[in-house]
Amino acid sequence: MTATAPAPTGYEPLDPAIREQYDRDGFVVIKGALPEDDRAYFEDAVDRIYAEEEAADRLRPDRSIHVMGWLHKDPRFPELLTWPTTFPYIWGNMGWNIYTHHNHIDVNPPKDEPPFWNWHQDGYRQNSDIDMDVRPMFMTKICFALTDLSEPGYGNTKVIPGSHKNNTLAGRPEKPGDPIIEPEGAVEVLLEPGDAFIFDRRIWHSRSMNQSERIRKLMFIGYTYRWIRPLDENVADQDSEWFAGLSPVHQQLLGHGPDHASFWGIKQTGAIDYEIPLAAELKERGLLDRSIPYLR
């Protein structure tokens, strides 16, 4: 009789070779992370969310969605936080003092579009406010593939292996109409339905064009350290008359922001928010400086 391997628990020690690969490349593919029954369940749940967004007239012009904060939208979604086949890659690379702070579902139908430049590092202002070589990791992301991304041209995520050790990436077009040149070393991450991959938020990556007849459906979960939040309790009562009488800059410095995106220096669209009080003040005084990352 052949012994059956025990089912994974999510708490198996990470193979040191995988940790070394992740440190070297900035990403690792996890084959067969979701068994087919589970993959089908989660795809159905994502399809339901898509239908809700469509009914609420929240689809993008290309009929795609990018829904953040989705873990409460299905009873089984929280299981993904400690999914047995993937969780060792998270705590095995980050340790135990972590939590999830940023999650999104992406659904991208086929789209006839010209080449575009969308290479970026995740983290928004973390990439400007921390000016050191090399910047800290701060976040690991896991991506679950619900549909077939096993060939180029399916809208796969593109990465440049090892680029998480580089703060900059050359080649960004300076003005509209400039040629789009693919960065050297770029590869598409090929995933079959149910595969997953984890990546260092610093790795330079981009969505590729979905030139297939398939719909691209992905679930992303981001993990960061639990100390990325205020340390002091109840610094200021933001509903008080005293707080209302403070200047916008003082309110910002005491923790106010209109939404969570504001704390990352952006609007909900992802655009840099120069209406944040101190940014607006420095801009008005001519003190912003593109040559200094944290004053961009």
Backbone bond lengths (Angstrom), bond angles and torsions (degrees), N, CA, C in turn:
res aa  C-N    CA-C-N  psi(-1)  N-CA   C-N-CA  omega(-1)  CA-C   N-CA-C  phi
1 M - - - 1.466 - - 1.533 108.91 -
2 T 1.328 116.24 133.52 1.460 121.09 -179.41 1.518 109.89 -85.86
3 A 1.316 116.05 129.54 1.465 120.08 179.18 1.525 110.13 -69.16
4 T 1.312 115.72 139.35 1.463 121.48 178.42 1.513 109.39 -91.71
5 A 1.330 115.75 130.69 1.465 119.70 179.19 1.523 109.40 -65.94
6 P 1.310 117.20 137.96 1.473 119.66 179.29 1.525 110.71 -63.46
7 A 1.321 115.00 147.34 1.463 119.77 178.77 1.527 109.70 -66.65
8 P 1.326 117.81 142.69 1.471 119.31 178.78 1.514 111.43 -64.33
9 T 1.313 115.59 148.47 1.462 121.63 -179.63 1.521 113.07 -106.01
10 G 1.329 116.76 -17.81 1.464 120.99 -172.92 1.513 112.69 95.83
11 Y 1.331 116.05 -2.10 1.468 120.26 -177.73 1.523 112.03 -122.91
12 E 1.326 115.89 24.48 1.456 120.43 174.93 1.533 109.19 -76.11
13 P 1.339 117.96 139.41 1.469 120.10 177.38 1.522 110.83 -59.33
14 L 1.319 116.44 140.81 1.448 121.05 179.78 1.521 110.08 -77.27
15 D 1.311 115.83 133.82 1.463 121.21 177.35 1.530 109.00 -58.71
16 P 1.329 119.44 126.14 1.473 121.09 179.41 1.525 112.84 -54.16
17 A 1.337 117.55 -31.23 1.466 120.10 179.47 1.523 110.67 -65.33
18 I 1.340 117.05 -34.56 1.466 120.32 177.66 1.520 109.68 -70.02
19 R 1.331 116.75 -40.93 1.462 119.94 177.95 1.532 110.61 -61.20
20 E 1.318 116.38 -40.38 1.459 120.62 178.14 1.526 111.12 -66.41
21 Q 1.338 116.42 -40.55 1.464 120.01 178.19 1.525 110.64 -62.71
22 Y 1.332 116.19 -43.81 1.460 120.80 -179.66 1.526 110.56 -62.58
23 D 1.317 116.53 -41.58 1.458 119.99 178.36 1.523 110.95 -65.04
24 R 1.335 116.74 -35.46 1.469 121.09 -178.10 1.525 112.14 -76.86
25 D 1.346 116.43 -48.90 1.458 121.04 -171.25 1.528 113.44 -94.64
26 G 1.329 117.70 -28.50 1.454 120.65 -176.86 1.515 114.14 88.20
27 F 1.339 117.95 0.85 1.464 120.72 176.23 1.522 109.00 -158.54
28 V 1.345 115.63 158.34 1.458 122.98 177.40 1.525 107.79 -143.76
29 V 1.326 117.51 133.52 1.466 122.70 175.97 1.526 108.88 -90.09
30 I 1.331 116.83 137.65 1.464 123.77 179.82 1.530 107.22 -116.47
31 K 1.306 116.81 104.26 1.455 121.33 -176.58 1.535 110.68 -73.61
32 G 1.346 115.70 139.29 1.460 120.73 174.86 1.511 114.11 60.27
33 A 1.320 117.38 35.88 1.464 120.29 -177.30 1.528 111.72 -63.31
34 L 1.326 117.01 -38.04 1.463 121.56 179.83 1.526 109.50 -110.25
35 P 1.333 118.85 116.89 1.467 119.82 170.90 1.524 110.52 -56.79
36 E 1.325 117.03 155.09 1.454 120.85 -171.41 1.521 113.04 -57.51
37 D 1.319 119.12 -42.03 1.463 120.14 -179.65 1.530 110.92 -60.90
38 D 1.331 116.09 -41.46 1.466 119.79 179.68 1.527 110.84 -70.85
39 R 1.328 116.41 -41.07 1.464 119.37 178.48 1.531 110.28 -58.49
40 A 1.340 116.51 -45.43 1.458 121.01 -179.53 1.533 110.56 -63.26
41 Y 1.338 116.70 -39.23 1.467 119.91 178.76 1.522 110.36 -61.33
42 F 1.327 116.62 -48.45 1.465 119.90 -176.55 1.531 110.95 -69.67
43 E 1.329 117.50 -32.49 1.467 118.06 175.65 1.526 110.34 -64.72
44 D 1.322 117.23 -41.29 1.463 119.90 176.91 1.528 110.96 -60.48
45 A 1.334 116.86 -40.37 1.460 120.40 179.51 1.528 110.71 -65.02
46 V 1.333 116.69 -40.77 1.467 120.29 178.13 1.526 110.10 -67.25
47 D 1.328 117.80 -38.65 1.465 120.47 176.59 1.529 110.74 -60.76
48 R 1.328 116.52 -37.32 1.470 119.74 177.84 1.532 110.76 -65.07
49 I 1.328 116.65 -41.29 1.460 120.32 178.14 1.524 110.23 -64.29
50 Y 1.325 116.30 -40.38 1.469 119.43 177.21 1.533 110.25 -59.42
51 A 1.347 116.36 -44.42 1.463 120.10 179.83 1.523 111.12 -62.58
52 E 1.328 116.73 -37.63 1.464 120.19 177.63 1.526 111.19 -65.36
53 E 1.332 116.54 -42.06 1.463 120.01 178.00 1.526 110.78 -64.80
54 E 1.328 116.35 -39.68 1.463 119.87 178.82 1.521 110.88 -65.14
55 A 1.334 116.53 -42.92 1.467 120.09 179.88 1.520 111.60 -64.35
56 A 1.332 116.56 -30.67 1.466 121.05 179.71 1.526 112.40 -88.38
57 D 1.330 116.97 6.32 1.466 122.77 179.11 1.535 111.59 59.57
58 R 1.349 115.01 41.74 1.462 119.56 179.91 1.534 112.88 -111.38
59 L 1.329 117.87 12.65 1.451 118.83 175.28 1.518 110.04 -70.08
60 R 1.332 116.50 148.19 1.450 121.05 174.03 1.528 109.13 -72.24
61 P 1.340 117.41 165.74 1.478 118.99 -179.10 1.523 113.81 -54.60
62 D 1.342 118.22 -30.34 1.467 120.60 178.66 1.523 112.34 -89.69
63 R 1.361 116.15 10.83 1.460 124.71 178.23 1.528 112.61 69.15
64 S 1.311 117.22 20.32 1.459 121.32 173.96 1.524 109.81 -91.17
65 I 1.343 115.94 165.91 1.465 120.92 172.31 1.523 109.08 -131.12
66 H 1.317 114.69 152.96 1.465 123.69 173.61 1.528 105.00 -140.38
67 V 1.347 115.43 86.63 1.463 121.90 -172.12 1.529 109.08 -98.44
68 M 1.326 116.16 120.20 1.464 121.21 179.85 1.522 110.30 -97.94
69 G 1.332 115.70 157.80 1.458 120.82 176.34 1.518 112.72 61.88
70 W 1.340 117.96 56.48 1.457 121.63 -170.11 1.527 114.40 -105.74
71 L 1.331 118.73 -1.67 1.462 120.08 -171.09 1.532 113.70 -66.14
72 H 1.325 117.77 -15.71 1.470 120.75 179.45 1.529 112.12 -91.40
73 K 1.321 117.97 -0.49 1.457 121.03 -170.30 1.531 114.23 -87.59
74 D 1.324 118.19 -4.00 1.456 121.78 175.43 1.522 108.10 -152.19
75 P 1.336 118.56 141.32 1.467 120.05 -177.10 1.523 114.19 -58.76
76 R 1.330 118.30 -25.60 1.460 120.34 -176.08 1.532 113.16 -95.10
77 F 1.307 118.50 -11.03 1.462 119.17 -177.79 1.532 113.02 -55.68
78 P 1.350 120.06 -41.60 1.477 118.48 -179.48 1.525 114.09 -59.79
79 E 1.349 117.72 -22.32 1.466 119.40 176.91 1.525 111.50 -57.09
80 L 1.328 116.51 -30.15 1.460 120.67 -176.66 1.519 112.64 -66.22
81 L 1.323 117.22 -21.98 1.468 120.58 179.97 1.523 111.76 -61.37
82 T 1.331 116.28 -34.01 1.472 120.92 -178.96 1.530 110.01 -126.48
83 W 1.322 117.08 36.20 1.459 120.90 -176.72 1.537 109.23 -56.88
84 P 1.331 118.22 130.54 1.475 120.74 -169.70 1.523 115.62 -56.45
85 T 1.331 117.46 -36.14 1.471 118.83 -176.22 1.522 113.46 -83.83
86 T 1.334 117.01 -11.91 1.466 119.17 -175.81 1.522 113.92 -118.51
87 F 1.337 117.70 -27.54 1.465 119.78 -174.04 1.529 113.45 -59.29
88 P 1.347 119.63 -35.21 1.471 117.57 177.90 1.532 113.44 -59.06
89 Y 1.327 117.44 -28.57 1.457 120.71 178.53 1.535 111.32 -70.65
90 I 1.338 115.99 -24.44 1.459 120.00 -179.83 1.521 110.41 -81.78
91 W 1.348 116.59 -63.71 1.466 117.12 -177.05 1.528 110.87 -68.98
92 G 1.346 116.87 -25.97 1.449 119.36 179.36 1.510 113.68 -68.98
93 N 1.329 117.55 -19.60 1.464 121.94 178.00 1.521 113.52 -109.11
94 M 1.349 117.01 -15.90 1.464 119.81 -175.68 1.522 113.72 -119.34
95 G 1.331 118.43 -21.16 1.452 119.85 -176.28 1.516 111.53 94.92
96 W 1.337 115.98 -161.25 1.463 120.49 -170.03 1.529 114.39 -105.58
97 N 1.314 119.04 -13.47 1.473 120.55 -175.24 1.528 110.14 -93.50
98 I 1.338 116.22 63.11 1.456 121.63 -171.64 1.524 110.86 -130.77
99 Y 1.324 115.22 164.71 1.472 121.92 171.93 1.527 107.45 -158.25
100 T 1.326 116.50 168.43 1.451 119.62 177.68 1.525 109.70 -94.01
101 H 1.309 115.88 131.90 1.467 120.79 -175.40 1.520 112.59 -124.65
102 H 1.348 117.67 -9.72 1.463 118.88 -174.48 1.526 108.54 -156.61
103 N 1.336 115.84 120.61 1.459 121.48 -177.12 1.524 109.06 -138.78
104 H 1.319 117.03 143.22 1.468 118.39 176.01 1.521 110.83 -149.50
105 I 1.325 113.65 149.39 1.464 123.24 173.06 1.520 107.08 -107.29
106 D 1.332 116.58 130.39 1.457 121.76 177.46 1.523 109.47 -118.39
107 V 1.314 116.29 127.62 1.463 122.44 172.23 1.521 106.55 -125.71
108 N 1.334 116.18 119.81 1.460 121.39 -176.18 1.525 110.39 -126.96
109 P 1.333 117.79 105.27 1.464 119.75 174.55 1.533 110.08 -66.60
110 P 1.340 117.29 164.89 1.464 119.38 174.72 1.524 110.49 -55.57
111 K 1.330 114.79 145.81 1.461 118.98 -176.14 1.522 109.06 -147.41
112 D 1.317 115.88 129.01 1.462 121.14 175.42 1.520 107.14 -86.61
113 E 1.322 116.23 102.32 1.453 120.47 -175.81 1.521 109.83 -138.31
114 P 1.318 116.74 150.78 1.463 119.84 177.83 1.523 109.71 -73.27
115 P 1.330 117.84 164.56 1.474 119.99 175.58 1.520 111.09 -54.58
116 F 1.307 116.65 144.29 1.461 120.70 -178.43 1.520 109.19 -139.61
117 W 1.330 115.22 160.40 1.467 122.51 177.67 1.523 107.61 -106.88
118 N 1.323 115.49 114.32 1.467 119.96 178.68 1.521 110.36 -135.25
119 W 1.318 117.55 26.61 1.460 120.62 -179.21 1.523 109.85 -71.62
120 H 1.322 115.21 132.35 1.460 119.39 -177.15 1.525 109.86 -159.21
121 Q 1.316 114.70 165.25 1.461 122.94 166.65 1.515 107.50 -106.61
122 D 1.334 118.09 142.16 1.451 120.10 175.05 1.528 109.59 -72.57
123 G 1.338 114.74 162.90 1.460 119.29 175.96 1.505 114.79 114.67
124 Y 1.343 118.04 -9.49 1.453 121.24 178.43 1.526 110.84 50.19
125 R 1.334 118.22 -120.17 1.467 120.70 -171.65 1.531 112.63 -67.41
126 Q 1.333 118.69 -13.37 1.463 118.81 174.67 1.527 110.85 -58.71
127 N 1.332 116.38 -27.89 1.455 120.48 -177.82 1.521 113.05 -82.85
128 S 1.311 117.18 -9.22 1.458 120.99 176.92 1.524 112.09 -113.34
129 D 1.331 115.84 -40.35 1.460 119.64 -174.29 1.520 112.54 -72.50
130 I 1.336 118.16 -26.41 1.460 122.09 178.25 1.522 107.20 -103.10
131 D 1.326 116.49 98.01 1.463 121.41 -174.88 1.521 109.45 -101.23
132 M 1.328 115.20 85.93 1.454 120.20 178.29 1.527 107.81 -149.36
133 D 1.303 116.80 163.58 1.447 121.96 -177.84 1.530 108.30 -123.33
134 V 1.328 119.95 107.23 1.453 128.62 7.16 1.535 107.83 -99.62
135 R 1.344 116.87 151.51 1.454 119.23 179.49 1.522 111.22 -67.94
136 P 1.352 116.79 155.78 1.470 119.96 178.56 1.528 112.05 -66.48
137 M 1.335 115.55 156.80 1.461 120.65 -179.91 1.523 111.22 -66.79
138 F 1.324 116.96 -54.68 1.462 124.28 179.09 1.532 114.51 66.95
139 M 1.334 119.50 -39.41 1.463 119.33 -174.30 1.524 110.39 -144.51
140 T 1.338 114.61 141.62 1.459 122.63 168.65 1.516 107.77 -117.95
141 K 1.323 116.23 138.63 1.453 121.44 179.74 1.515 109.46 -118.00
142 I 1.324 115.54 144.92 1.460 120.05 172.75 1.515 108.39 -119.44
143 C 1.316 116.00 138.47 1.452 122.98 -179.36 1.525 108.55 -119.89
144 F 1.330 116.97 123.48 1.460 122.79 175.58 1.532 108.61 -101.77
145 A 1.331 116.89 124.39 1.468 121.65 178.28 1.522 109.47 -89.32
146 L 1.327 116.33 121.52 1.465 121.20 178.67 1.521 112.08 -96.88
147 T 1.336 116.87 -16.77 1.457 120.99 -179.46 1.524 109.37 -128.02
148 D 1.310 115.70 173.83 1.460 122.03 -173.43 1.525 111.31 -74.64
149 L 1.310 115.84 115.77 1.464 122.94 175.32 1.526 109.28 -125.55
150 S 1.322 115.42 36.99 1.460 120.57 -170.18 1.524 113.75 -86.98
151 E 1.329 117.37 -3.31 1.456 120.67 178.43 1.523 109.63 -132.88
152 P 1.324 117.60 152.54 1.475 119.75 174.76 1.523 110.94 -59.20
153 G 1.330 115.67 149.52 1.459 120.66 178.15 1.501 114.66 92.31
154 Y 1.343 117.47 2.99 1.456 121.21 179.80 1.535 112.79 -95.09
155 G 1.320 117.24 11.53 1.467 120.26 -176.37 1.512 112.30 84.63
156 N 1.339 116.61 25.52 1.460 121.60 -177.54 1.524 111.24 -63.66
157 T 1.316 115.23 156.14 1.463 119.96 169.94 1.525 108.95 -73.32
158 K 1.328 116.02 133.25 1.460 121.64 175.83 1.526 108.55 -101.26
159 V 1.310 116.40 140.94 1.456 121.62 177.92 1.524 109.00 -135.33
160 I 1.329 114.92 161.51 1.464 121.77 171.53 1.526 106.13 -115.49
161 P 1.339 117.89 101.33 1.466 119.65 -177.30 1.519 112.03 -53.40
162 G 1.333 115.24 133.68 1.453 121.25 178.66 1.513 114.75 84.41
163 S 1.327 118.11 -5.14 1.467 120.08 -174.63 1.522 113.27 -75.85
164 H 1.343 117.22 -7.78 1.467 118.96 177.61 1.521 112.04 -67.61
165 K 1.312 117.25 -10.39 1.460 120.97 176.90 1.534 111.62 -93.86
166 N 1.345 116.67 4.22 1.468 121.65 -179.48 1.525 110.09 -115.56
167 N 1.310 117.10 126.77 1.461 120.71 -179.49 1.526 113.01 -76.55
168 T 1.316 117.95 -21.31 1.457 120.91 -176.23 1.528 109.94 -129.03
169 L 1.327 114.61 161.62 1.458 121.30 177.03 1.520 108.17 -138.34
170 A 1.313 116.72 121.04 1.457 121.36 -178.93 1.520 110.70 -77.94
171 G 1.321 115.86 156.97 1.453 121.21 172.42 1.504 116.11 109.83
172 R 1.333 118.54 -6.23 1.471 119.68 -179.42 1.528 109.54 -62.51
173 P 1.340 118.20 128.46 1.472 120.04 177.66 1.525 110.83 -58.94
174 E 1.307 115.86 137.14 1.460 120.12 -177.77 1.515 112.35 -82.88
175 K 1.338 117.58 -27.83 1.463 120.07 -179.38 1.517 109.38 -148.93
176 P 1.347 117.13 157.95 1.461 120.14 179.13 1.527 111.19 -55.18
177 G 1.307 115.83 138.81 1.455 120.46 -179.89 1.503 114.25 96.15
178 D 1.344 117.37 -16.00 1.455 119.48 175.92 1.531 109.39 -65.18
179 P 1.330 118.04 147.82 1.473 119.59 -178.43 1.523 112.28 -63.49
180 I 1.331 115.26 145.38 1.459 121.92 176.66 1.524 107.55 -91.11
181 I 1.313 117.20 114.92 1.454 122.23 -178.59 1.527 108.47 -113.30
182 E 1.322 116.27 122.86 1.464 121.10 -179.34 1.523 109.56 -67.29
183 P 1.327 118.47 130.33 1.467 120.31 178.86 1.519 111.90 -60.69
184 E 1.302 116.07 146.28 1.456 121.16 179.32 1.528 110.39 -62.60
185 G 1.313 116.38 134.67 1.459 121.65 176.72 1.507 115.08 88.36
186 A 1.344 118.14 0.93 1.462 120.27 -177.68 1.527 110.89 -68.96
187 V 1.346 116.08 138.39 1.459 121.98 177.18 1.521 108.61 -135.93
188 E 1.329 116.16 152.89 1.459 120.96 173.60 1.527 108.92 -90.47
189 V 1.327 116.60 134.60 1.462 121.16 176.74 1.525 107.30 -81.97
190 L 1.321 116.18 112.58 1.462 121.69 -176.40 1.523 109.53 -92.75
191 L 1.337 115.86 124.17 1.459 121.90 -176.14 1.517 110.17 -131.28
192 E 1.316 116.04 135.30 1.449 120.72 170.32 1.529 108.80 -87.25
193 P 1.333 117.95 160.19 1.468 119.35 178.87 1.529 110.83 -54.29
194 G 1.337 116.25 127.86 1.457 121.07 -178.63 1.508 114.00 96.87
195 D 1.346 118.25 -13.13 1.456 120.18 174.64 1.527 110.06 -74.12
196 A 1.313 116.12 164.78 1.457 121.85 176.25 1.519 108.40 -142.51
197 F 1.323 116.18 163.23 1.459 118.25 168.38 1.516 108.92 -146.59
198 I 1.322 114.80 145.01 1.451 119.95 175.46 1.520 107.62 -105.34
199 F 1.338 115.13 149.09 1.454 118.15 178.89 1.517 111.05 -147.99
200 D 1.309 114.06 145.83 1.455 124.31 174.12 1.526 107.71 -67.38
201 R 1.314 117.32 129.32 1.462 119.69 -174.48 1.528 112.13 -60.10
202 R 1.339 118.09 -17.13 1.461 120.81 -178.52 1.518 112.97 -82.38
203 I 1.335 118.63 -13.71 1.460 119.39 -176.52 1.529 109.28 -65.35
204 W 1.304 116.29 135.31 1.459 120.31 177.71 1.529 108.07 -72.78
205 H 1.343 115.66 123.46 1.452 120.81 -175.16 1.520 110.61 -145.84
206 S 1.318 115.37 164.25 1.458 121.46 -177.47 1.520 108.75 -157.28
207 R 1.317 116.69 149.39 1.460 120.48 168.78 1.523 108.28 -75.57
208 S 1.322 116.89 139.05 1.459 120.38 174.62 1.524 109.44 -93.22
209 M 1.330 116.27 172.71 1.459 121.00 -179.62 1.528 110.27 -76.13
210 N 1.318 116.40 133.93 1.461 121.58 175.75 1.522 108.24 -87.87
211 Q 1.310 115.93 95.04 1.457 121.77 -177.56 1.526 111.78 -100.82
212 S 1.325 116.51 11.91 1.457 121.18 -178.93 1.525 109.96 -92.03
213 E 1.316 115.88 -170.16 1.459 121.37 172.88 1.527 110.63 -104.33
214 R 1.326 116.17 13.28 1.467 121.83 -176.31 1.520 110.50 -102.70
215 I 1.320 115.26 158.57 1.459 121.40 174.21 1.522 108.41 -98.17
216 R 1.292 116.27 131.66 1.470 123.37 -179.91 1.528 108.40 -87.37
217 K 1.348 116.54 121.35 1.464 121.18 -179.11 1.521 108.56 -129.84
218 L 1.333 116.46 119.90 1.460 122.12 -176.42 1.526 110.21 -135.79
219 M 1.332 115.74 148.02 1.465 122.55 172.05 1.529 107.91 -117.91
220 F 1.325 116.59 128.29 1.465 122.18 -179.85 1.533 110.12 -116.72
221 I 1.325 116.13 135.14 1.463 122.01 174.43 1.522 107.59 -127.21
222 G 1.323 116.14 126.20 1.461 121.59 179.44 1.513 111.41 -107.27
223 Y 1.318 115.94 135.28 1.470 122.19 179.08 1.529 108.63 -117.83
224 T 1.322 115.51 138.91 1.455 120.69 175.59 1.520 108.73 -139.69
225 Y 1.314 116.41 -174.92 1.460 120.94 -176.13 1.525 110.49 -87.73
226 R 1.309 115.88 144.67 1.459 121.42 -172.72 1.520 113.12 -68.54
227 W 1.333 117.37 -14.26 1.464 119.06 178.61 1.526 112.37 -84.40
228 I 1.327 118.38 0.50 1.462 120.26 174.20 1.525 107.84 -83.86
229 R 1.330 114.82 75.35 1.462 125.53 -179.63 1.526 106.82 -176.53
230 P 1.330 119.69 169.06 1.473 120.29 178.96 1.522 112.33 -61.30
231 L 1.321 116.11 147.06 1.458 121.98 176.81 1.539 110.84 -92.46
232 D 1.343 116.62 -43.67 1.467 120.46 -177.90 1.528 110.78 -77.80
233 E 1.318 115.94 148.74 1.461 121.81 175.33 1.529 110.05 -92.53
234 N 1.329 116.46 138.65 1.463 122.16 170.77 1.530 112.35 50.03
235 V 1.326 115.67 56.49 1.464 119.39 178.49 1.521 110.71 -61.34
236 A 1.309 117.00 -42.73 1.464 120.43 -178.24 1.518 109.10 -153.78
237 D 1.326 115.77 141.43 1.449 121.19 174.77 1.522 107.57 -80.43
238 Q 1.338 116.37 102.55 1.456 119.74 -173.73 1.524 112.64 -73.64
239 D 1.328 117.71 -7.59 1.463 120.87 176.22 1.531 112.21 -96.50
240 S 1.336 117.29 0.83 1.458 120.29 -174.21 1.532 111.88 -81.72
241 E 1.295 115.35 158.97 1.469 121.58 175.87 1.526 110.10 -63.52
242 W 1.355 116.14 -36.57 1.470 120.73 178.13 1.522 111.27 -59.46
243 F 1.336 116.62 -45.57 1.463 120.74 -178.26 1.530 110.38 -66.51
244 A 1.322 116.65 -38.88 1.465 120.57 -179.34 1.520 111.57 -63.25
245 G 1.327 117.58 -25.05 1.459 120.89 -178.29 1.514 114.02 -85.18
246 L 1.318 117.89 -4.10 1.458 121.20 -179.62 1.528 111.10 -81.47
247 S 1.333 116.16 159.64 1.453 120.32 177.11 1.528 109.44 -70.23
248 P 1.341 118.12 157.83 1.467 119.88 177.57 1.526 113.28 -56.56
249 V 1.334 117.96 -37.22 1.461 120.24 178.76 1.525 110.52 -65.63
250 H 1.337 116.82 -43.65 1.465 119.35 178.50 1.528 110.84 -64.45
251 Q 1.332 117.19 -38.09 1.462 119.76 177.36 1.528 110.70 -62.81
252 Q 1.333 116.99 -41.85 1.466 120.10 177.02 1.522 110.66 -60.03
253 L 1.324 116.90 -45.69 1.458 120.80 -175.86 1.520 112.19 -70.23
254 L 1.334 117.07 -15.10 1.455 121.15 174.63 1.527 111.80 -99.21
255 G 1.338 116.74 12.59 1.456 119.70 169.70 1.505 116.29 105.22
256 H 1.339 118.94 3.46 1.465 118.69 -177.03 1.524 111.23 -79.34
257 G 1.306 114.73 145.65 1.460 123.15 171.49 1.508 107.89 -161.92
258 P 1.327 118.31 146.25 1.465 119.90 -176.72 1.518 113.56 -68.75
259 D 1.341 117.52 -24.62 1.465 121.51 178.69 1.525 107.86 -162.05
260 H 1.327 116.63 176.66 1.455 120.05 -176.34 1.524 112.49 -67.35
261 A 1.325 117.55 -33.47 1.461 119.70 179.86 1.525 110.52 -59.82
262 S 1.325 116.36 -34.34 1.462 120.45 -179.17 1.523 111.80 -58.63
263 F 1.343 117.24 -35.64 1.466 119.87 -179.18 1.530 111.71 -67.50
264 W 1.324 116.70 -18.53 1.467 121.74 177.82 1.525 111.24 -97.64
265 G 1.347 116.26 7.09 1.455 120.58 174.90 1.512 114.21 81.93
266 I 1.326 117.82 17.86 1.461 120.51 -174.70 1.519 111.08 -133.78
267 K 1.350 114.49 165.37 1.457 121.62 167.53 1.529 108.33 -85.49
268 Q 1.320 117.03 170.90 1.460 120.03 179.47 1.524 111.72 -62.18
269 T 1.323 117.98 -21.75 1.462 121.31 178.10 1.525 112.31 -76.30
270 G 1.331 117.66 -12.94 1.452 121.52 -175.53 1.517 113.67 97.99
271 A 1.333 117.48 -6.71 1.464 121.11 178.56 1.532 110.17 -75.89
272 I 1.335 116.79 146.87 1.458 120.76 176.50 1.524 109.13 -59.56
273 D 1.319 117.04 135.19 1.462 122.15 -175.66 1.525 110.21 -102.77
274 Y 1.316 115.81 93.61 1.454 120.03 178.98 1.527 112.20 -83.00
275 E 1.348 116.63 7.38 1.461 120.56 172.13 1.522 111.23 -89.20
276 I 1.319 118.02 -7.63 1.465 120.17 172.50 1.518 107.00 -56.94
277 P 1.354 119.49 131.53 1.461 121.51 -165.73 1.523 116.09 -50.56
278 L 1.331 118.54 -48.67 1.458 118.68 -177.49 1.525 110.89 -69.48
279 A 1.338 117.59 -35.62 1.464 120.06 175.61 1.526 110.56 -62.31
280 A 1.337 116.17 -44.11 1.463 120.35 179.76 1.523 110.81 -63.54
281 E 1.341 116.46 -40.16 1.469 120.74 179.84 1.528 110.85 -63.99
282 L 1.325 117.24 -46.81 1.462 120.53 -179.72 1.525 110.94 -66.79
283 K 1.329 116.78 -37.22 1.460 119.89 178.83 1.520 110.55 -63.75
284 E 1.322 116.64 -44.54 1.461 121.16 179.81 1.524 111.17 -61.78
285 R 1.320 117.72 -33.22 1.463 122.58 -178.76 1.534 112.29 -88.38
286 G 1.355 116.41 3.05 1.458 119.94 179.33 1.513 113.44 69.59
287 L 1.328 117.77 30.09 1.461 121.68 -174.08 1.527 113.55 -104.09
288 L 1.332 118.11 -2.34 1.464 119.48 173.10 1.532 108.37 -76.19
289 D 1.326 115.91 147.43 1.466 120.19 -172.38 1.526 108.79 -146.40
290 R 1.330 117.99 111.26 1.455 121.99 -177.50 1.528 112.51 -62.14
291 S 1.324 117.94 -22.42 1.468 120.14 -177.67 1.518 112.59 -78.97
292 I 1.340 117.40 -12.28 1.457 122.17 179.17 1.529 107.15 -112.36
293 P 1.353 118.03 112.83 1.463 119.52 -171.47 1.527 114.55 -49.95
294 Y 1.314 118.05 -47.13 1.457 119.42 -173.88 1.535 112.59 -79.82
295 L 1.327 118.06 -1.90 1.459 121.29 172.95 1.533 112.05 -112.15
296 R 1.331 116.01 14.75 1.462 118.94 176.77 1.509 110.75 -69.39
